[in-house]
């Protein structure tokens, strides 16, 4: 995707982490434990925010 990935502040120090990146018209999320072939889920920013605000 050519995205700049950031690691979640809730990630564990052993390298198992969730990562997120802003891509064209979406926020992508992936699990770093999949190595080089990391699949990502991309959703519109409004849906990503709604997900994080859900109790």
Residue, then its C-alpha position, 0 to 999 in steps of 0.5 A: x500500500x505504500x502506507x506509513x504504519x504506526x504501532x498501537x500504544x496497547x501493543x505488547x512489547x514482544x512484537x505482537x501488535x496492531x498497526x494502523x495507517x492512513x491510506x487513500x480515503x481510509x484507515x487501514x489496520x493490520x496484525x504485525x504477527x503475519x510477517x511480510x504478508x500482512x493482510x490489512x482491513x481498510x475502512x472509511x475514517x468515520x467508521x473507524x472512529x465509530x468503532x473506537x467510540x463503541x463501549 
